[in-house]
Amino acid sequence: MKTILLTLLLLTFLCVSATKAQRIMYSIDTSLSKEKQKTLMSQIKVGKTLFKSYCSDCHGIFGKGVENIPNFSVTQLDNYKAKFLSNDKVNHAFAKHISIDELSKILTFLKFKK
């Protein structure tokens, strides 16, 4: 009886954990060549890793921030990049001293995530 109860408890825990895990989906134009899709996915994966390192404490499910990653508009992402390039001291990315290449990959991740 104890074995059955423990098994049920473990299964319940695993089910709850699985439903809480959010899988990130991406919106990639399928008309792109397979090679371009592969290159884009590579940049997205690097961007996701960089987002976890630099941004997720405040902006995401990977850290102690909000419950999900914000859905930024393309305009918001472009404005953020422009502020970064103008050395805006209020810009988070500038404050963390990341490179323009790193920022571009983070923005690519955010742009293509659903």
Helices and strands as residue ranges (DSSP letters): H 2-20, H 34-54, H 56-59, H 74-85, H 92-95, H 100-112
